[in-house]
Amino acid sequence: MSTITLITGGNRGIGLEVSRQLIAKGHTVLLTSRDLEKGQKAAATIPEGPGQVFVIEMDVTNTDSINAARDDIQARFGRLDVLVNNAGIDYDRDQNVLSADLDRVRRILETNLFGVWSVTNAFLPLLRESDNPRIVNVSSEAGSIAGIEGWAPGYSTSKAALNALTVITAKELRREGFLVNAVCPGWIATDMGGPGGGPLPPGGRSVVWAVELPKDGPTGGFYQNGRRLEW
């Protein structure tokens, strides 16, 4: 039976690239999108492979939407093997921490931190039905306290908090056999990353590495291309 992998924000950028790579490896990919039509159009661009793709409508900032998606997946598949918390917003490099629009920062945190938290908790019962449960949180070196800079204050703070959430979640779920890690795909030329970044495939492979860790793989870490990063 193929691995069932859910990818939030899978209709573009890193999420879509990870979907492509996992379908090529035989995964059953549940591609989520806030807009069902956009998700379906994105899924139609994925080349056929040994895996399959199913589009699920889900807004990670809306509890009712999350619960409806979970109930749909429960009824159709009965379990989830991998959760890739990829959905993220607003690389706010145009802001300064001393003059930041805090309403904007709250919106960033709502998706990049609380969205991940809400989705993870909602899908834990389905992940517990898996023999090899994995949670991969797509983070960024912008959230590394060791190397944090003064730009993108909302985004950086959200990713630093996500890294902390990753460690706490990994510790809580270690005894149940979960592997929970944060992954930085690097600066990639997506809609959010903007021009000047690298191509999508390497960033996607960085996430796929964490998805396909063996049972004795690491947990509670922060990685890029399989290399541990400073926090």
Contacts in CASP RR format, 6 or more apart in sequence:
PFRMAT RR
TARGET T0000
AUTHOR 0000-0000-0000
METHOD contacts of the structure
MODEL  1
MSTITLITGGNRGIGLEVSRQLIAKGHTVLLTSRDLEKGQKAAATIPEGP
GQVFVIEMDVTNTDSINAARDDIQARFGRLDVLVNNAGIDYDRDQNVLSA
DLDRVRRILETNLFGVWSVTNAFLPLLRESDNPRIVNVSSEAGSIAGIEG
WAPGYSTSKAALNALTVITAKELRREGFLVNAVCPGWIATDMGGPGGGPL
PPGGRSVVWAVELPKDGPTGGFYQNGRRLEW
2 26 0 8 1.000
2 27 0 8 1.000
2 28 0 8 1.000
2 51 0 8 1.000
2 52 0 8 1.000
3 22 0 8 1.000
3 26 0 8 1.000
3 27 0 8 1.000
3 28 0 8 1.000
3 81 0 8 1.000
3 82 0 8 1.000
3 132 0 8 1.000
4 27 0 8 1.000
4 28 0 8 1.000
4 30 0 8 1.000
4 77 0 8 1.000
4 79 0 8 1.000
4 80 0 8 1.000
4 81 0 8 1.000
4 82 0 8 1.000
4 130 0 8 1.000
5 22 0 8 1.000
5 27 0 8 1.000
5 28 0 8 1.000
5 29 0 8 1.000
5 30 0 8 1.000
5 80 0 8 1.000
5 81 0 8 1.000
5 82 0 8 1.000
5 83 0 8 1.000
5 84 0 8 1.000
5 211 0 8 1.000
6 29 0 8 1.000
6 30 0 8 1.000
6 32 0 8 1.000
6 56 0 8 1.000
6 73 0 8 1.000
6 80 0 8 1.000
6 82 0 8 1.000
6 83 0 8 1.000
6 84 0 8 1.000
6 123 0 8 1.000
7 15 0 8 1.000
7 18 0 8 1.000
7 19 0 8 1.000
7 22 0 8 1.000
7 29 0 8 1.000
7 30 0 8 1.000
7 31 0 8 1.000
7 32 0 8 1.000
7 84 0 8 1.000
7 86 0 8 1.000
8 32 0 8 1.000
8 58 0 8 1.000
8 60 0 8 1.000
8 84 0 8 1.000
8 85 0 8 1.000
8 86 0 8 1.000
8 87 0 8 1.000
8 119 0 8 1.000
9 15 0 8 1.000
9 31 0 8 1.000
9 32 0 8 1.000
9 33 0 8 1.000
9 34 0 8 1.000
9 60 0 8 1.000
9 86 0 8 1.000
9 87 0 8 1.000
9 88 0 8 1.000
10 16 0 8 1.000
10 18 0 8 1.000
10 19 0 8 1.000
10 31 0 8 1.000
10 32 0 8 1.000
10 33 0 8 1.000
10 39 0 8 1.000
10 42 0 8 1.000
10 86 0 8 1.000
10 87 0 8 1.000
11 31 0 8 1.000
11 33 0 8 1.000
11 35 0 8 1.000
11 38 0 8 1.000
11 39 0 8 1.000
11 41 0 8 1.000
11 42 0 8 1.000
11 43 0 8 1.000
12 38 0 8 1.000
12 42 0 8 1.000
12 190 0 8 1.000
12 191 0 8 1.000
13 188 0 8 1.000
13 190 0 8 1.000
13 191 0 8 1.000
13 192 0 8 1.000
13 200 0 8 1.000
14 86 0 8 1.000
14 138 0 8 1.000
14 185 0 8 1.000
14 188 0 8 1.000
14 190 0 8 1.000
14 200 0 8 1.000
14 203 0 8 1.000
14 204 0 8 1.000
14 207 0 8 1.000
15 84 0 8 1.000
15 86 0 8 1.000
15 138 0 8 1.000
15 204 0 8 1.000
15 207 0 8 1.000
16 31 0 8 1.000
16 42 0 8 1.000
16 45 0 8 1.000
16 46 0 8 1.000
17 200 0 8 1.000
17 201 0 8 1.000
17 203 0 8 1.000
17 204 0 8 1.000
18 84 0 8 1.000
18 86 0 8 1.000
18 204 0 8 1.000
18 207 0 8 1.000
18 208 0 8 1.000
18 211 0 8 1.000
19 29 0 8 1.000
19 31 0 8 1.000
19 43 0 8 1.000
19 46 0 8 1.000
19 53 0 8 1.000
20 46 0 8 1.000
20 47 0 8 1.000
21 201 0 8 1.000
21 204 0 8 1.000
21 205 0 8 1.000
21 208 0 8 1.000
22 29 0 8 1.000
22 51 0 8 1.000
22 208 0 8 1.000
22 211 0 8 1.000
23 29 0 8 1.000
23 46 0 8 1.000
23 47 0 8 1.000
23 49 0 8 1.000
23 50 0 8 1.000
23 51 0 8 1.000
23 52 0 8 1.000
23 53 0 8 1.000
24 47 0 8 1.000
24 49 0 8 1.000
24 50 0 8 1.000
24 51 0 8 1.000
25 50 0 8 1.000
25 51 0 8 1.000
25 208 0 8 1.000
25 212 0 8 1.000
26 49 0 8 1.000
26 50 0 8 1.000
26 51 0 8 1.000
27 51 0 8 1.000
27 82 0 8 1.000
28 51 0 8 1.000
28 52 0 8 1.000
28 53 0 8 1.000
28 54 0 8 1.000
28 77 0 8 1.000
29 51 0 8 1.000
29 52 0 8 1.000
29 53 0 8 1.000
29 54 0 8 1.000
30 53 0 8 1.000
30 54 0 8 1.000
30 56 0 8 1.000
30 73 0 8 1.000
30 77 0 8 1.000
30 80 0 8 1.000
31 39 0 8 1.000
31 42 0 8 1.000
31 43 0 8 1.000
31 53 0 8 1.000
31 54 0 8 1.000
31 55 0 8 1.000
31 56 0 8 1.000
32 55 0 8 1.000
32 56 0 8 1.000
32 57 0 8 1.000
32 58 0 8 1.000
32 69 0 8 1.000
32 87 0 8 1.000
33 39 0 8 1.000
33 42 0 8 1.000
33 55 0 8 1.000
33 56 0 8 1.000
33 57 0 8 1.000
33 58 0 8 1.000
34 57 0 8 1.000
34 58 0 8 1.000
34 59 0 8 1.000
35 57 0 8 1.000
36 55 0 8 1.000
36 57 0 8 1.000
39 55 0 8 1.000
40 55 0 8 1.000
43 53 0 8 1.000
43 55 0 8 1.000
46 53 0 8 1.000
54 76 0 8 1.000
56 69 0 8 1.000
56 72 0 8 1.000
56 73 0 8 1.000
57 65 0 8 1.000
57 69 0 8 1.000
58 65 0 8 1.000
58 66 0 8 1.000
58 68 0 8 1.000
58 69 0 8 1.000
58 119 0 8 1.000
59 65 0 8 1.000
59 66 0 8 1.000
60 66 0 8 1.000
60 87 0 8 1.000
60 111 0 8 1.000
60 115 0 8 1.000
60 116 0 8 1.000
60 118 0 8 1.000
60 119 0 8 1.000
61 110 0 8 1.000
61 111 0 8 1.000
61 114 0 8 1.000
61 115 0 8 1.000
61 118 0 8 1.000
63 118 0 8 1.000
66 118 0 8 1.000
66 119 0 8 1.000
66 122 0 8 1.000
67 122 0 8 1.000
70 122 0 8 1.000
70 123 0 8 1.000
70 126 0 8 1.000
73 80 0 8 1.000
73 123 0 8 1.000
73 126 0 8 1.000
74 125 0 8 1.000
74 126 0 8 1.000
77 126 0 8 1.000
78 126 0 8 1.000
78 129 0 8 1.000
79 126 0 8 1.000
79 127 0 8 1.000
79 129 0 8 1.000
79 130 0 8 1.000
80 123 0 8 1.000
80 126 0 8 1.000
80 127 0 8 1.000
80 129 0 8 1.000
80 130 0 8 1.000
80 133 0 8 1.000
81 127 0 8 1.000
81 130 0 8 1.000
81 131 0 8 1.000
81 132 0 8 1.000
81 133 0 8 1.000
81 134 0 8 1.000
82 130 0 8 1.000
82 133 0 8 1.000
82 134 0 8 1.000
82 135 0 8 1.000
82 136 0 8 1.000
82 211 0 8 1.000
83 119 0 8 1.000
83 120 0 8 1.000
83 123 0 8 1.000
83 127 0 8 1.000
83 134 0 8 1.000
83 135 0 8 1.000
83 136 0 8 1.000
84 136 0 8 1.000
84 138 0 8 1.000
84 207 0 8 1.000
84 211 0 8 1.000
85 115 0 8 1.000
85 116 0 8 1.000
85 119 0 8 1.000
85 120 0 8 1.000
85 135 0 8 1.000
85 136 0 8 1.000
85 137 0 8 1.000
85 138 0 8 1.000
86 138 0 8 1.000
86 207 0 8 1.000
87 111 0 8 1.000
87 115 0 8 1.000
87 116 0 8 1.000
88 111 0 8 1.000
88 112 0 8 1.000
88 138 0 8 1.000
88 192 0 8 1.000
89 107 0 8 1.000
89 108 0 8 1.000
89 111 0 8 1.000
89 112 0 8 1.000
89 192 0 8 1.000
90 104 0 8 1.000
90 107 0 8 1.000
90 108 0 8 1.000
90 111 0 8 1.000
90 154 0 8 1.000
90 155 0 8 1.000
90 192 0 8 1.000
91 142 0 8 1.000
91 152 0 8 1.000
91 155 0 8 1.000
91 192 0 8 1.000
91 193 0 8 1.000
91 194 0 8 1.000
92 100 0 8 1.000
92 104 0 8 1.000
92 105 0 8 1.000
92 108 0 8 1.000
92 152 0 8 1.000
92 153 0 8 1.000
92 154 0 8 1.000
92 155 0 8 1.000
93 151 0 8 1.000
93 152 0 8 1.000
93 155 0 8 1.000
95 101 0 8 1.000
95 104 0 8 1.000
95 152 0 8 1.000
95 153 0 8 1.000
95 154 0 8 1.000
96 150 0 8 1.000
96 153 0 8 1.000
97 150 0 8 1.000
97 153 0 8 1.000
100 153 0 8 1.000
100 154 0 8 1.000
104 154 0 8 1.000
105 153 0 8 1.000
105 154 0 8 1.000
105 157 0 8 1.000
108 154 0 8 1.000
108 155 0 8 1.000
108 157 0 8 1.000
108 158 0 8 1.000
109 154 0 8 1.000
109 157 0 8 1.000
109 158 0 8 1.000
109 161 0 8 1.000
111 158 0 8 1.000
112 155 0 8 1.000
112 158 0 8 1.000
112 159 0 8 1.000
112 161 0 8 1.000
112 162 0 8 1.000
113 158 0 8 1.000
113 161 0 8 1.000
113 162 0 8 1.000
113 165 0 8 1.000
116 137 0 8 1.000
116 162 0 8 1.000
116 165 0 8 1.000
117 165 0 8 1.000
120 135 0 8 1.000
120 169 0 8 1.000
127 133 0 8 1.000
127 135 0 8 1.000
127 178 0 8 1.000
128 176 0 8 1.000
132 215 0 8 1.000
133 173 0 8 1.000
133 176 0 8 1.000
133 177 0 8 1.000
133 178 0 8 1.000
133 179 0 8 1.000
134 178 0 8 1.000
134 179 0 8 1.000
134 180 0 8 1.000
134 210 0 8 1.000
134 211 0 8 1.000
134 213 0 8 1.000
135 169 0 8 1.000
135 173 0 8 1.000
135 178 0 8 1.000
135 179 0 8 1.000
135 180 0 8 1.000
135 181 0 8 1.000
136 180 0 8 1.000
136 181 0 8 1.000
136 182 0 8 1.000
136 183 0 8 1.000
136 207 0 8 1.000
136 210 0 8 1.000
136 211 0 8 1.000
137 162 0 8 1.000
137 163 0 8 1.000
137 165 0 8 1.000
137 166 0 8 1.000
137 180 0 8 1.000
137 181 0 8 1.000
137 182 0 8 1.000
137 183 0 8 1.000
138 182 0 8 1.000
138 183 0 8 1.000
138 185 0 8 1.000
138 207 0 8 1.000
139 159 0 8 1.000
139 162 0 8 1.000
139 163 0 8 1.000
139 166 0 8 1.000
139 182 0 8 1.000
139 183 0 8 1.000
139 184 0 8 1.000
139 222 0 8 1.000
140 155 0 8 1.000
140 156 0 8 1.000
140 159 0 8 1.000
140 184 0 8 1.000
140 186 0 8 1.000
141 147 0 8 1.000
141 184 0 8 1.000
141 186 0 8 1.000
141 224 0 8 1.000
141 229 0 8 1.000
142 148 0 8 1.000
142 149 0 8 1.000
142 152 0 8 1.000
142 155 0 8 1.000
142 156 0 8 1.000
142 159 0 8 1.000
143 156 0 8 1.000
143 157 0 8 1.000
143 159 0 8 1.000
143 160 0 8 1.000
143 162 0 8 1.000
143 163 0 8 1.000
144 160 0 8 1.000
144 163 0 8 1.000
144 222 0 8 1.000
144 229 0 8 1.000
144 230 0 8 1.000
144 231 0 8 1.000
145 160 0 8 1.000
145 231 0 8 1.000
146 230 0 8 1.000
146 231 0 8 1.000
147 230 0 8 1.000
148 156 0 8 1.000
148 160 0 8 1.000
149 156 0 8 1.000
150 156 0 8 1.000
162 182 0 8 1.000
163 182 0 8 1.000
163 222 0 8 1.000
163 231 0 8 1.000
166 180 0 8 1.000
166 181 0 8 1.000
166 182 0 8 1.000
166 220 0 8 1.000
166 221 0 8 1.000
166 222 0 8 1.000
167 220 0 8 1.000
167 221 0 8 1.000
169 180 0 8 1.000
170 178 0 8 1.000
170 179 0 8 1.000
170 180 0 8 1.000
170 181 0 8 1.000
170 219 0 8 1.000
170 220 0 8 1.000
170 221 0 8 1.000
171 220 0 8 1.000
173 180 0 8 1.000
174 219 0 8 1.000
177 215 0 8 1.000
178 219 0 8 1.000
179 210 0 8 1.000
179 213 0 8 1.000
179 215 0 8 1.000
179 217 0 8 1.000
179 218 0 8 1.000
179 219 0 8 1.000
180 219 0 8 1.000
180 220 0 8 1.000
181 210 0 8 1.000
181 213 0 8 1.000
181 218 0 8 1.000
181 219 0 8 1.000
181 220 0 8 1.000
181 221 0 8 1.000
181 222 0 8 1.000
181 223 0 8 1.000
182 220 0 8 1.000
182 221 0 8 1.000
182 222 0 8 1.000
182 223 0 8 1.000
183 206 0 8 1.000
183 207 0 8 1.000
183 209 0 8 1.000
183 210 0 8 1.000
183 222 0 8 1.000
183 223 0 8 1.000
183 224 0 8 1.000
184 206 0 8 1.000
184 222 0 8 1.000
184 223 0 8 1.000
184 224 0 8 1.000
184 229 0 8 1.000
185 202 0 8 1.000
185 203 0 8 1.000
185 204 0 8 1.000
185 206 0 8 1.000
185 207 0 8 1.000
185 224 0 8 1.000
186 198 0 8 1.000
186 203 0 8 1.000
186 206 0 8 1.000
186 224 0 8 1.000
187 193 0 8 1.000
187 196 0 8 1.000
187 197 0 8 1.000
187 198 0 8 1.000
188 197 0 8 1.000
188 198 0 8 1.000
188 199 0 8 1.000
188 200 0 8 1.000
188 202 0 8 1.000
188 203 0 8 1.000
189 195 0 8 1.000
189 196 0 8 1.000
189 197 0 8 1.000
189 198 0 8 1.000
189 199 0 8 1.000
189 200 0 8 1.000
190 200 0 8 1.000
202 225 0 8 1.000
203 225 0 8 1.000
205 225 0 8 1.000
206 223 0 8 1.000
206 224 0 8 1.000
206 225 0 8 1.000
206 226 0 8 1.000
209 223 0 8 1.000
209 225 0 8 1.000
209 226 0 8 1.000
210 223 0 8 1.000
210 226 0 8 1.000
218 228 0 8 1.000
221 228 0 8 1.000
222 228 0 8 1.000
222 229 0 8 1.000
222 230 0 8 1.000
222 231 0 8 1.000
223 229 0 8 1.000
END
